[in-house]
Amino acid sequence: MLVLTRKPNESIMIGDDVEVSVVEVKGDQVKLGITAPKSIKVHRKEIFLAIQKENIDASRPVIDRIGEIGGIFKKKK
């Protein structure tokens, strides 16, 4: 991991297209501004992980989900 020190209004460049700027530092929070082409998706990590999980779940074969559906009906009796 590369660790850099930046002050408010200072930036780093990632490649030729992505700029990450320190907008504000307030207590233990840091506000970042990210300038990137629209073709590059930018997400908070927890959102990125949730998207990955949903994609994996959606790609599971239907046969795997039949057992889950059967379990729902059994619980309602």
Residue pairs with C-beta under 8 A, 6 or more apart in sequence:
4 12
6 12
6 22
7 22
7 25
8 22
8 23
8 24
8 25
9 21
9 22
9 23
10 21
10 22
11 19
11 20
11 21
11 22
12 19
12 20
13 19
13 20
14 20
17 36
17 37
17 40
18 34
18 35
18 36
18 40
19 34
19 35
19 36
20 32
20 33
20 34
21 32
21 33
21 34
21 35
22 30
22 31
22 32
22 33
23 31
23 32
23 33
24 30
24 31
25 31
34 42
36 42
43 51
